Amino acid sequence: GTASQTIINDDVYQALSFTKGSSKTPYPSSQMGSIALIRQAFYDADWYGRAHAAAARGSAQRPPEFNHSLDALRTAVSSKTNFVAECIDEHDIGRWDRIAKEFSVPMIYKGTGTEFRRLSMVARIKPDMILPLEFPKVPDVRDAVSAHEVGLADLMTWYWAADNARLLDSVGVRFAFTTDGLKDRSAFLLRVRECVQRGLRPDVALAAMTTEPARMAGLSDRVGKIERGYYANLVVLSKQIFDSGSELHSVVVAGAENLMHHHAEVDTRGHWTLSSSALPSARPLRISITGTAENPSIEVRRDSITLPATFSVQGRRATLSVTTDTLGLKGTMRAVAPADSVMMSGELLQPNGAVVPFVLRRDSTLRQTTAGDAPPTARVRRPLPNILPFGPYGLSGRPKQLSVVLKNARVWTSAAAGILDSTDVVLRDGKIAAIGKGLSADTTIDCTGMQITPGIIDEHSHIAISRGVNEGTHAVTTEVRIGDVVYPDDVNIYRQLSGGVTSTHLLHGSANPMGGQLQYIKTRWGADAEELKVEGAVPTVKFALGENVKQANWGDRYTVRYPQSRMGVEEIMRDAFRTAKEYEREMRAGDPTKPVRRDLQLDALVEIANSKRNIHCHSYVQSEILMLMRLAEEFGFRVHTFTHILEGYKVAKEMAKHGARASSFADWWAYKFEVYDAIPESPAIMHEQGVTVSINSDDAEMARRLNQEAAKSIKYGGVSEEEAMKFVTINAAKQMAIDQRLGSIEVGKDADVVVWSGNPLSNMSRVERTFVDGRQYFARDVDQALRQRDAELRAFLEQEAITAIGQGASSAAGGKGPRREYHCDTQEDEVAGSGSNR
């Protein structure tokens, strides 16, 4: 019909997505860039409205140029129009929720079907959801070798995908179903029925197709119900809608009926006898008509012989054909007769053209084998495991914060007390409660022969980040935030717990001179993204120098973005800080006649200039290290920490005077031109000159053995064992400006401690236990139990998958594979295209 006939209401919602669709615009190229762009757009819409209002009052000289996008966005926000936000994984619900709260906008989330994997987080938010029904294909694990390409999480997601709606309903989440994402949209009702078979309440399933979408669209007063005054939108079926045998007869839209299947006027199903003189030996044929009344199926037999046949009913007309070759009568007999449920008679056209009469008598009806209109019962299946994250090594709950004493260990305090022999450490309420001898607590762990250290802190990491570590499309991107894209399901969190890492600093990459804001997390395995973040941590930001930022090592196509030289890097930084200072003056002035546009990029630069956000700068060459320190002094602040800092030994005195700290590699050198002068003695030399030195990983694998990396400074630089241990504990805590809480074993500090089998700096020692906030997140015996549990679950799911494939289910080879591991120079467009094709 025409638009006036088909449109019920316009301006129902505004659409939001973290992906760019078909846009060719380079920015953003990462999810954190998308989030920054969306946040900036909301702030721009607010400023746009205020500026036009000021002009209308006559208090502003000139309003901004009319902008259709900002005007529409401002109108949507002020009118509380719903925003429908597309999710690419279940963690996006939390990301969108933070945006919704920041700008006080109502938001509906188009889900992914995997919300059950983070059910507790979704339950806390209780969002309105639009749920897709495209379930994963069965992972093909029939080949025992290629089965290893399928991850446990892939198997788990396949097995429980159709339970998603039931589980969301169980925690009070309201949702509507959508056909979007279905390759075959005619399968929509079949998928809803599958959800009901998995235990979704039929009334909730029906609401998800009627009243819930009407409510979300703001149309509850017109559609979604069979009620006086509502649109005559109806679905007519042969049985209860969720009965697997129910057939769709017609769909009524605004009172106009659209027939899907013609209702049979005569039900011919049953057992019949066909008699005719045309049949060889004049012996009758036995006929069984099954199927549905509208689409009957036929079986024709003479004794034990089955004859090929067809049968159909159109209105009151029945048509029959039987191939009689096996009876000695070559060809096919055909008959047409008035349809009847008891007896049909007419003329039979033989293969030779002769016409003879026939009679078809009904002997009995078919025995009813269905349960009528009774709702289907849910199939008994293995319950969803209550573990987080949803996959290998998932924990059944957050470890308890016990009162525990670690008895009789050698304790490396990384504090003034030094190394203490035969000492007890008491952990209580998440803090270190006591250090000494003869101590007691509710739980005792004998650590005789073992050694205890503070939890290891990694100043430079790129784990647990979602969809892009770099926003390298612009030279200055301080508006983006790693904290917006923390990925808590990264198994590297658990792996690093096994190496004694209790907190880690998630860095933006080094694709541009002034990069994104960073996030400090604790390795609280199983927590959601927000729960990982260290409370009260000083904000940080990534700067970078050298080859990466001037694109010298990006290839010949990258010659356009400014700057392309080291001197250009200095100037773009200086220009950015000057702009930030001007912006700060305007914001402080607060002139009501001149509303100031809030700029997220400049907000961060103002924080840096006012020493409220610490710089962690990727650096190599001495000249650039000196340049940035002088530039910072020009604007009245200090560079907090240089990371990598491979030529730091050349300017250690200058760094100490400036107050900069150094987080270095232990022994990386000569892997690109600007590190040819790197030496493994550098950390020790900087340490001797009074610089606070740490050793970082910049690598997911290396972070599991930072204790060994620290020990290299003993070999190369003659640093004492006690000082080397500080390189990955208290010194790193100082670089994170959190040494008052972390980094040493002292009473009152956070109970982030590690129990080692031997000397923690030896590559022969291993971690026995790791505590974060006094909770035991890793222990050798628990790890073995988790491995056994996961092996049993995998064996069960593989057998279920093989059975499903054997029953005809569609399968897919391989799995998603391991998540990519980011490094400083990882630079791709990770938000191109649409969410539906990811």
C-alpha positions in Angstrom: 0.0 0.0 0.0 0.9 3.7 0.0 2.9 5.3 2.8 -0.3 6.6 4.4 -1.7 3.1 4.5 1.3 1.3 5.9 2.9 3.8 8.3 1.3 3.6 11.8 3.6 6.1 13.5 6.8 7.9 12.6 9.7 9.0 14.9 9.3 5.8 16.9 13.0 5.6 17.8 16.5 6.8 16.9 19.0 4.1 15.9 22.5 3.8 17.4 25.3 1.4 16.5 29.0 1.0 17.3 29.7 0.1 13.7 29.9 2.5 10.7 27.8 0.5 8.2 28.7 1.6 4.7 30.4 4.8 5.7 33.9 5.3 4.2 35.0 7.8 6.8 38.2 6.7 8.5 37.2 7.9 12.0 36.4 6.0 14.0 38.3 2.7 13.4 37.8 1.2 16.9 34.9 0.6 19.2 36.3 3.1 21.8 36.4 5.6 18.9 32.7 4.9 18.1 31.7 5.4 21.7 33.7 8.7 21.9 32.0 9.9 18.7 28.5 9.0 20.0 29.2 10.7 23.3 30.5 13.8 21.5 27.4 13.9 19.3 25.1 14.0 22.3 27.2 16.8 23.9 27.2 18.6 20.5 23.4 18.3 20.3 23.0 19.8 23.8 25.4 22.7 23.0 23.6 23.3 19.7 20.2 23.6 21.5 21.6 26.0 24.1 23.4 28.1 21.5 20.2 28.5 19.4 18.2 29.2 22.6 20.7 32.0 23.5 20.3 33.5 20.0 16.5 33.3 20.3 16.7 35.3 23.6 18.9 37.8 21.9 21.8 37.2 24.3 24.0 35.6 21.6 25.1 37.4 18.5 24.8 34.5 16.0 23.4 31.0 16.4 25.4 28.0 14.9 24.7 27.1 11.3 21.6 24.9 11.1 22.5 21.2 11.3 19.8 18.6 10.5 21.6 15.9 12.5 22.1 17.8 15.7 18.7 19.3 15.5 17.1 15.8 15.2 19.3 14.4 18.0 18.5 17.3 20.3 14.7 16.9 19.6 14.9 13.2 20.3 16.7 13.7 23.6 14.4 16.5 24.8 11.3 14.5 23.8 12.6 11.3 25.5 12.3 9.4 22.2 13.5 5.8 22.6 17.0 5.0 21.3 17.5 1.5 19.9 21.1 0.5 20.3 22.6 -2.4 18.4 24.8 -4.8 20.4 27.6 -7.0 18.9 28.2 -9.0 22.0 26.5 -9.2 25.4 29.0 -6.8 27.0 27.7 -4.0 24.7 24.6 -3.9 26.9 26.7 -2.5 29.7 28.5 -0.1 27.4 25.2 1.3 26.0 23.8 1.5 29.5 26.5 3.8 30.6 25.8 6.1 27.7 22.1 6.0 28.4 22.7 7.0 32.0 25.2 9.7 31.1 22.7 11.5 28.8 19.4 10.4 30.5 17.9 8.9 27.4 15.6 5.8 27.3 17.3 3.0 25.5 16.2 -0.4 24.0 18.9 -2.9 23.2 18.9 -5.1 20.1 20.6 -8.1 21.4 22.8 -10.8 20.0 21.2 -13.9 21.4 24.1 -14.5 23.8 22.9 -12.4 26.7 22.7 -15.6 28.8 26.5 -15.7 28.9 26.4 -12.6 31.2 23.0 -13.1 32.8 23.9 -11.5 36.2 25.0 -8.3 34.5 21.9 -8.2 32.3 19.8 -8.9 35.4 21.2 -5.8 37.2 20.5 -3.5 34.3 17.1 -5.1 33.4 17.1 -3.6 29.9 14.3 -3.7 27.3 15.6 -6.2 24.7 14.9 -7.0 21.1 16.0 -10.6 20.6 17.2 -12.2 17.4 16.4 -15.9 16.7 19.2 -16.9 14.5 20.7 -19.7 16.6 24.3 -21.0 15.9 24.8 -24.0 13.7 26.0 -27.2 15.4 29.8 -27.2 15.7 31.1 -30.0 13.6 33.2 -32.1 16.0 32.9 -35.5 14.2 36.5 -35.4 13.2 38.5 -35.9 16.4 41.4 -33.8 15.2 39.5 -30.8 13.7 37.3 -30.8 16.8 40.1 -29.1 18.6 39.5 -26.0 16.5 36.1 -25.7 18.2 36.4 -23.9 21.6 34.5 -25.0 24.7 32.7 -21.6 24.6 31.5 -22.3 21.1 30.0 -25.6 22.1 28.4 -24.0 25.2 26.9 -21.2 23.2 25.4 -23.5 20.6 23.9 -25.8 23.2 22.2 -23.1 25.3 21.5 -20.5 22.6 17.8 -21.3 22.4 17.5 -21.0 26.2 18.4 -17.3 26.0 14.8 -16.0 26.1 13.8 -18.3 28.9 16.8 -17.3 31.0 16.2 -13.6 30.4 12.6 -14.0 31.4 13.7 -15.8 34.6 15.6 -12.6 35.7 12.8 -10.2 34.8 14.1 -8.9 31.5 11.3 -7.9 29.1 11.9 -8.5 25.4 10.4 -8.6 21.9 11.4 -11.1 19.2 12.7 -9.9 15.8 13.1 -11.6 12.4 16.2 -9.5 11.8 19.2 -11.8 11.4 17.2 -14.8 10.2 18.5 -16.0 6.9 15.0 -17.5 6.3 12.4 -15.3 7.9 9.7 -17.9 7.4 11.5 -19.8 10.2 10.6 -17.1 12.7 7.7 -19.0 14.3 9.6 -22.3 14.3 12.4 -20.6 16.3 9.9 -19.1 18.8 8.4 -22.6 19.2 11.9 -23.9 19.9 12.2 -21.3 22.7 9.0 -22.5 24.2 10.2 -26.1 24.0 13.2 -25.0 26.0 10.9 -23.8 28.8 10.0 -20.2 27.8 6.5 -19.6 29.2 4.0 -19.5 26.3 2.3 -16.3 27.5 5.7 -14.6 27.6 6.6 -15.9 24.1 3.2 -14.6 22.8 3.8 -11.2 24.4 7.3 -11.0 22.8 5.5 -11.1 19.4 2.6 -8.8 20.3 2.3 -6.6 23.3 6.0 -6.1 24.0 7.0 -4.8 20.6 3.8 -2.6 20.7 5.0 -1.2 24.0 8.5 -0.5 22.9 7.2 1.3 19.8 4.8 3.4 21.8 1.8 1.8 20.2 0.2 -0.1 23.0 -3.0 1.8 22.6 -3.5 0.6 19.0 -1.8 -2.7 18.3 -0.7 -5.9 20.1 -4.0 -7.0 21.5 -7.4 -8.3 20.3 -9.5 -5.6 21.8 -12.2 -3.2 20.8 -10.8 -0.2 19.1 -7.5 -1.8 18.2 -6.2 -2.5 14.7 -7.7 -5.7 13.3 -4.3 -7.4 13.1 -4.8 -11.1 13.5 -3.1 -14.4 12.9 -5.4 -17.4 12.2 -3.9 -20.9 12.8 -5.2 -24.4 12.8 -4.2 -25.0 16.5 -2.5 -23.4 19.4 0.3 -21.1 18.1 3.1 -23.0 19.7 1.9 -26.5 18.8 4.4 -28.0 16.4 1.5 -29.2 14.2 -0.2 -25.8 14.0 -0.5 -24.4 10.5 -0.9 -20.8 9.5 -4.1 -20.2 7.6 -4.2 -16.5 7.2 -2.9 -13.1 8.4 -5.3 -10.2 8.9 -3.7 -6.7 8.6 -6.0 -3.8 9.4 -9.0 -6.0 8.6 -7.7 -7.2 5.3 -7.2 -11.0 5.2 -4.2 -12.5 3.4 -4.7 -16.3 3.0 -1.6 -18.3 3.6 -3.3 -21.7 3.2 -6.9 -22.4 2.0 -8.9 -24.2 4.6 -10.0 -27.6 3.5 -13.7 -28.0 3.0 -13.5 -31.8 3.3 -11.1 -33.7 5.5 -10.3 -36.9 3.6 -7.7 -38.3 5.9 -8.2 -41.9 6.8 -8.1 -45.5 5.4 -10.0 -46.2 2.1 -10.7 -49.0 -0.3 -10.7 -48.3 -4.1 -12.8 -50.7 -6.2 -13.1 -50.8 -10.0 -13.4 -53.3 -12.8 -10.4 -51.7 -14.4 -8.1 -53.1 -11.7 -6.3 -56.4 -12.6 -8.2 -59.4 -11.1 -10.8 -56.8 -10.0 -9.1 -56.8 -6.6 -9.4 -53.5 -4.6 -6.6 -51.2 -3.6 -6.0 -50.2 0.0 -5.4 -46.4 0.4 -4.2 -44.4 3.4 -4.5 -40.7 3.3 -2.4 -38.8 5.9 -0.7 -35.4 6.3 -3.0 -32.4 6.8 -6.5 -31.8 5.5 -5.1 -29.0 3.2 -2.0 -31.0 2.1 -2.8 -34.7 2.2 -0.3 -37.4 1.6 -1.3 -40.8 0.1 -0.1 -44.4 0.2 -1.6 -47.0 -2.2 -1.0 -50.7 -1.6 -2.1 -54.0 -3.2 -1.1 -56.6 -0.7 2.6 -56.0 0.1 3.2 -53.8 -3.0 3.2 -50.1 -2.7 2.2 -48.2 -5.8 3.4 -44.7 -6.8 0.4 -42.3 -6.4 -0.6 -38.7 -5.9 -3.7 -37.2 -4.3 -4.9 -33.6 -3.9 -8.1 -31.8 -2.8 -9.0 -28.4 -4.2 -12.3 -27.2 -2.6 -14.8 -29.9 -3.3 -12.7 -31.6 -6.1 -10.5 -34.6 -5.4 -7.8 -35.8 -7.9 -6.1 -39.2 -7.8 -3.4 -40.8 -9.9 -1.9 -44.3 -9.5 0.9 -45.9 -11.5 0.0 -49.6 -12.0 3.1 -51.0 -13.8 3.7 -53.5 -11.0 0.2 -54.8 -11.4 0.7 -55.7 -15.1 -1.1 -52.6 -16.3 1.5 -50.3 -17.9 1.0 -46.6 -17.3 -0.9 -44.4 -14.8 -4.6 -44.4 -14.0 -6.2 -41.0 -13.3 -9.5 -40.2 -11.5 -11.5 -37.1 -10.6 -14.4 -37.1 -8.2 -16.4 -34.8 -5.9 -14.5 -34.7 -2.5 -16.3 -36.4 0.3 -15.3 -37.7 3.8 -17.3 -41.0 3.4 -17.4 -42.1 -0.2 -16.2 -40.8 -3.5 -17.2 -42.2 -6.9 -16.6 -41.2 -10.5 -14.8 -42.3 -13.7 -11.3 -43.8 -13.9 -9.2 -43.0 -17.0 -7.1 -46.0 -17.8 -3.6 -45.7 -19.4 -5.1 -47.0 -22.8 -7.7 -44.2 -22.7 -10.7 -46.3 -21.7 -13.0 -44.9 -19.0 -14.6 -47.1 -16.3 -16.4 -46.3 -13.1 -14.8 -46.5 -9.6 -15.8 -46.2 -6.0 -13.6 -45.1 -3.1 -15.1 -46.0 0.3 -13.7 -44.8 3.6 -13.1 -47.7 6.1 -11.9 -45.7 9.1 -10.3 -42.4 10.3 -6.7 -42.0 11.3 -5.9 -42.7 15.0 -5.2 -39.4 16.8 -1.6 -39.3 18.0 -1.2 -35.6 18.9 -1.9 -34.1 22.3 -4.5 -31.7 20.8 -4.1 -28.1 21.9 -2.1 -28.9 25.0 1.1 -26.7 25.2 4.3 -28.6 24.5 6.3 -29.8 27.5 9.8 -28.5 27.9 12.5 -31.0 27.0 14.7 -32.0 29.9 18.2 -30.8 29.2 21.4 -30.2 31.1 21.1 -27.0 33.1 23.1 -23.9 32.2 26.3 -24.0 34.3 26.5 -21.1 36.7 30.0 -19.9 35.8 31.6 -16.7 34.8 33.1 -16.1 32.4 31.1 -18.4 30.2 33.8 -20.8 29.0 37.0 -22.4 30.2 38.1 -21.8 33.8 34.9 -20.0 34.6 34.2 -19.6 38.3 30.9 -20.7 39.9 30.9 -17.4 41.9 33.2 -14.7 43.2 35.7 -16.3 45.7 34.9 -15.6 49.3 36.8 -12.9 51.2 37.9 -15.1 54.1 39.9 -14.4 57.2 43.0 -16.4 56.3 46.5 -16.7 57.7 49.4 -17.7 55.4 51.7 -19.5 57.8 55.5 -19.7 58.0 56.6 -18.4 54.7 59.5 -16.2 53.5 57.8 -12.9 52.9 59.1 -10.3 50.4 57.4 -7.1 51.6 58.8 -4.7 49.0 58.8 -2.2 51.9 61.1 -1.0 54.6 60.8 -4.4 56.4 62.6 -6.1 53.6 62.5 -9.9 53.4 61.2 -11.7 56.4 61.8 -15.4 57.1 59.3 -17.8 58.8 56.6 -15.2 58.8 52.8 -15.2 58.9 50.5 -12.9 56.9 46.9 -12.4 57.8 44.3 -11.4 55.1 41.0 -10.1 56.4 38.2 -8.1 54.8 40.2 -7.6 51.6 43.2 -6.0 53.5 46.5 -7.2 54.9 45.5 -7.3 58.6 48.7 -8.5 60.3 52.3 -9.5 59.6 54.4 -11.4 62.1 54.8 -14.8 63.9 52.3 -17.0 65.6 49.3 -15.3 64.0 45.9 -17.0 63.6 42.7 -16.5 61.5 39.6 -18.5 60.7 41.4 -20.3 57.9 45.1 -21.5 58.0 47.2 -22.2 54.9 50.5 -23.8 55.7 53.1 -22.1 53.5 56.2 -23.8 55.0 59.0 -23.8 52.3 57.1 -21.3 50.2 57.6 -17.6 49.6 55.1 -14.7 49.5 55.3 -11.5 47.5 53.0 -8.6 46.8 50.8 -9.1 43.7 52.7 -8.3 40.4 51.6 -5.1 38.7 52.0 -4.8 34.9 52.3 -1.1 33.9 51.9 -1.8 30.1 49.4 -4.4 28.8 46.9 -4.7 26.0 44.8 -7.7 27.2 41.1 -7.6 27.9 40.3 -4.9 25.2 37.4 -5.2 22.7 37.5 -4.3 19.0 40.5 -2.1 18.6 43.5 -1.1 20.7 44.3 1.9 18.6 42.3 4.8 17.4 44.9 5.8 14.9 42.9 7.7 12.4 43.8 11.1 13.9 47.0 12.3 15.4 45.2 13.4 18.6 42.5 11.1 20.1 42.5 11.8 23.8 38.7 11.6 23.7 38.7 7.8 23.4 38.8 5.6 26.5 40.0 2.1 27.0 37.7 1.9 30.0 34.7 1.9 27.6 35.9 -1.3 25.9 37.2 -3.5 28.7 36.6 -7.2 27.8 36.3 -9.2 31.0 36.1 -12.7 29.4 39.7 -12.6 28.1 41.3 -15.8 29.3 44.6 -13.9 29.6 43.2 -12.5 32.9 43.1 -16.0 34.3 46.4 -17.0 32.7 48.1 -14.0 34.3 46.7 -14.8 37.7 48.6 -18.0 37.3 51.7 -15.9 36.9 51.0 -13.8 40.0 49.7 -10.7 38.2 47.0 -9.0 40.4 46.6 -5.8 38.5 47.3 -4.5 35.0 47.3 -1.2 33.2 45.4 -1.5 29.9 47.0 0.9 27.3 45.9 2.4 24.1 48.3 1.6 21.3 51.0 3.8 19.9 49.5 4.8 16.6 49.4 8.5 17.3 51.2 11.1 19.4 48.4 11.8 21.8 46.3 8.7 22.2 43.5 7.5 24.3 42.7 7.4 28.0 43.8 4.2 29.8 42.3 1.8 32.3 43.8 0.2 35.4 42.2 -3.1 36.3 42.5 -5.8 38.9 42.5 -9.4 37.6 39.2 -10.2 39.3 38.4 -13.2 37.0 34.7 -13.6 36.5 33.8 -10.0 37.3 32.2 -7.8 34.6 33.9 -4.9 32.9 33.0 -2.3 35.6 33.9 -4.6 38.5 37.4 -5.1 37.0 38.3 -1.4 37.3 40.4 -0.3 40.2 38.4 2.1 42.3 39.9 5.5 42.9 42.8 5.0 40.5 44.4 8.2 39.2 43.4 8.7 35.5 46.0 8.1 32.9 46.5 8.7 29.2 48.8 7.3 26.4 51.2 9.5 24.5 53.7 8.1 22.0 56.9 9.1 20.3 59.0 7.7 17.5 58.5 5.7 14.3 55.0 4.5 15.0 53.4 7.9 15.5 55.0 9.5 12.4 54.0 6.4 10.4 57.5 5.7 9.3 56.9 1.9 9.6 53.3 1.8 8.3 54.1 1.4 4.6 54.1 3.7 1.6 50.4 4.4 1.6 50.5 6.2 5.0 52.0 9.5 4.0 49.1 11.9 4.5 48.3 12.2 8.2 50.2 14.9 10.0 52.8 14.7 11.6 55.2 12.8 9.4 58.3 13.8 11.3 59.6 13.9 14.9 59.6 17.7 14.9 56.0 17.6 13.7 55.1 15.4 16.7 56.4 18.2 19.1 54.4 20.9 17.3 51.1 19.0 17.2 51.4 18.4 21.0 52.2 22.1 21.6 49.3 23.2 19.5 47.0 20.8 21.3 47.9 22.1 24.7 47.6 25.7 23.6 44.1 24.9 22.3 43.3 23.2 25.6 44.3 26.2 27.6 42.1 28.5 25.5 39.2 26.1 25.9 39.7 26.0 29.6 39.6 29.8 29.8 36.3 29.8 27.9 34.8 27.1 30.0 35.8 28.8 33.2 34.4 32.1 32.0 30.9 30.6 31.7 29.6 33.4 29.6 25.8 32.7 29.2 25.7 34.7 26.0 28.3 32.4 24.4 27.6 28.7 25.2 30.8 26.8 24.9 30.8 23.5 23.1 32.1 20.7 25.3 35.0 18.9 23.7 35.9 15.5 25.1 39.3 15.6 23.5 40.2 18.9 25.1 38.7 17.9 28.4 41.4 15.2 28.7 44.1 17.6 27.6 43.0 20.1 30.3 43.2 17.4 32.9 46.8 16.6 31.8 47.8 20.2 31.9 46.4 20.5 35.4 48.2 17.3 36.5 44.9 15.5 37.1 45.6 12.9 34.4 49.1 11.2 34.2 50.9 10.6 31.0 52.3 7.2 30.2 54.4 7.8 27.1 55.7 5.2 24.6 59.3 6.2 24.0 62.6 5.1 22.6 65.0 7.8 21.5 66.7 10.1 24.0 66.1 13.3 21.9 62.3 12.8 22.0 62.3 11.9 25.7 64.0 15.2 26.5 61.7 17.0 24.1 58.5 15.8 25.9 59.9 16.6 29.3 60.7 20.1 28.2 57.3 20.5 26.5 55.6 19.4 29.7 57.6 21.9 31.8 56.6 24.6 29.3 53.0 24.0 30.2 53.6 23.5 33.9 53.2 19.7 34.4 55.4 16.6 34.5 55.5 13.5 32.3 54.6 10.8 34.9 56.0 7.6 33.3 57.9 6.8 30.1 57.1 3.3 29.0 59.5 1.1 26.9 62.1 3.9 27.4 64.9 1.9 25.8 67.3 4.9 25.6 66.4 6.0 29.1 69.9 5.1 30.4 71.2 8.0 28.3 69.0 10.6 30.0 68.5 9.0 33.4 69.7 12.1 35.3 67.4 14.4 33.4 64.5 12.1 34.0 65.2 12.0 37.7 65.4 15.7 37.9 62.1 16.1 36.0 60.4 13.5 38.2 59.6 11.0 35.4 59.4 7.3 36.0 60.5 4.5 33.7 58.7 1.3 32.8 61.1 -0.7 30.6 61.5 -3.9 28.7 64.0 -6.2 30.4 66.0 -7.2 27.3 64.4 -6.2 24.0 66.6 -4.6 21.5 67.3 -4.3 17.7 63.8 -5.2 16.6 63.5 -1.9 14.7 65.8 1.0 13.8 65.0 3.3 16.7 65.9 0.6 19.3 69.4 -0.2 18.0 70.9 1.5 21.0 68.8 -0.4 23.6 70.8 -2.3 26.2 69.6 -4.7 28.9 71.5 -2.8 31.6 69.2 0.2 31.1 66.7 -0.5 33.9 69.6 -0.9 36.4 71.3 2.3 35.2 68.1 4.3 35.5 67.5 2.8 38.9 71.0 3.8 40.1 70.3 7.4 39.0 67.2 7.6 41.2 64.5 6.9 38.6 61.6 4.7 39.8 61.9 1.7 37.4 59.5 -1.1 36.6 59.5 -3.9 34.1 56.4 -4.3 31.9 55.2 -6.9 29.4 53.4 -5.2 26.5 52.6 -8.8 25.7 49.9 -11.2 26.9 52.3 -14.2 27.2 55.2 -12.3 28.7 53.0 -11.0 31.5 52.7 -14.5 32.9 56.4 -14.4 33.7 57.1 -10.8 34.7 58.9 -12.2 37.8 61.5 -13.7 35.5 61.7 -10.5 33.4 62.5 -8.6 36.6 65.2 -11.1 37.5 67.1 -10.3 34.3 68.2 -7.0 35.9 70.0 -9.1 38.5 71.9 -10.8 35.7 72.5 -7.8 33.4 72.7 -4.9 35.9 73.7 -6.4 39.2 70.5 -5.2 40.9 69.8 -7.0 44.3 67.1 -9.6 44.4 65.0 -7.4 46.7 65.2 -4.4 44.4 64.5 -6.5 41.4 61.3 -7.7 43.0 60.3 -4.1 43.5 60.5 -3.6 39.7 57.2 -5.5 39.3 55.5 -4.6 42.6 55.9 -1.3 44.6 57.7 0.6 41.8 54.9 -0.2 39.3 52.4 0.8 42.0 54.2 4.2 42.2 54.0 4.6 38.5 50.2 4.0 38.8 50.1 6.5 41.7 48.5 3.9 43.9 51.4 2.8 46.1 49.5 3.9 49.2 47.2 0.9 48.5 49.1 -1.6 46.4 52.6 -2.9 45.7 53.9 -4.0 49.1 53.0 -6.3 52.0 52.1 -3.8 54.7 49.3 -3.7 57.2 46.3 -1.9 55.8 47.1 -2.3 52.1 44.9 -4.3 49.7 45.4 -8.0 50.2 46.9 -8.6 46.7 49.5 -11.3 47.5 51.1 -14.3 45.7 52.3 -17.5 47.2 55.2 -19.1 45.3 56.7 -22.6 45.5 60.2 -21.1 45.8 62.2 -18.0 45.1 59.8 -15.8 43.1 62.6 -14.6 40.8 63.5 -18.1 39.8 62.3 -19.7 36.6 62.0 -22.9 38.5 59.4 -21.5 40.9 55.7 -21.4 40.1 52.7 -19.6 41.6 50.7 -21.8 44.1 48.0 -19.2 45.0 47.1 -15.7 44.0 44.9 -13.5 46.1 43.2 -10.3 44.9 41.4 -8.2 47.5 41.9 -11.2 49.9 40.0 -13.5 47.5 41.8 -16.5 46.2 41.3 -16.3 42.4 44.0 -18.9 41.5 45.2 -22.0 43.2 46.9 -25.1 41.8 44.4 -27.6 43.2 41.4 -25.5 42.1 42.9 -25.1 38.6 43.1 -28.9 38.3 39.5 -29.2 39.3 38.4 -26.6 36.7 40.3 -28.5 34.0 38.6 -31.8 34.9 35.2 -30.1 35.0 35.8 -28.4 31.6 37.0 -31.7 30.0 33.8 -33.5 31.2 31.6 -30.7 29.9 33.3 -30.7 26.6 33.0 -34.4 26.2 29.3 -34.2 26.9 28.7 -31.3 24.5 30.7 -33.0 21.7 28.5 -36.1 22.0 25.4 -33.8 21.9 26.7 -32.1 18.8 27.4 -35.4 17.0 23.9 -36.7 17.9 22.3 -33.4 16.6 24.2 -33.7 13.3 23.2 -37.3 13.0 19.5 -36.2 13.4 19.9 -33.8 10.4 20.8 -30.5 12.1 22.9 -28.0 10.1 26.5 -27.9 11.1 29.5 -25.6 10.7 33.2 -26.5 10.7 35.6 -25.0 13.1 34.8 -22.4 15.8 35.5 -18.7 16.3 39.1 -19.5 17.2 41.1 -17.6 19.9 40.7 -13.9 20.3 43.4 -11.8 18.8 46.0 -10.5 21.1 46.8 -6.8 20.6 50.1 -5.0 20.6 51.1 -1.4 20.5 51.1 -1.2 16.7 47.9 -3.2 15.9 46.0 -0.9 13.6 42.9 -2.0 11.7 39.4 -0.7 11.1 37.4 -2.9 13.5 34.0 -1.1 13.2 33.5 -1.1 9.4 30.3 -2.7 8.2 27.3 -3.6 10.3 26.8 -5.5 13.5 24.7 -8.1 11.8 27.6 -9.4 9.7 30.0 -9.7 12.6 
